Amino acid sequence: QLWLVESGGGLVQPGGSLTLSCVVSGFPLENYAILWFRQAPGKEREGVSCVEIDGRTFYADSVKGRFTISRDNAKNTVLLQTSNLNPEDTATYYCRADNVCALYREPQYNPPFSSWGQGTQVTVSS
């Protein structure tokens, strides 16, 4: 059983930063790509970032230059460091496991491993 638990969200002012964590269990992290998604109220879920098994990283245009994804296989953790946040980043953020990152930007993509968890809420507001 693959488990991924998101944390680190919160309320932050525009221009602020948060570091989101995805802690995995039940499987060796080094065997999987990890994808971050977000969903805002009334909007479709979208892929925002992904890190491949070999460490290559990918970002949606809307977060490029502001978000940084990293993995620490020894700690079974993937981080999504966010900076210069704006109200459009307000959403619930989720992490999922996959074989590769190729489909993380596909609309309504549902990776084959694990399931959607609780996510972590990010609210950007003054």
Helices and strands as residue ranges (DSSP letters): E 3-7, E 10-12, E 18-25, G 29-31, E 33-39, E 46-51, E 57-59, E 67-72, G 73-75, E 77-82, G 87-89, E 91-98, E 120-124
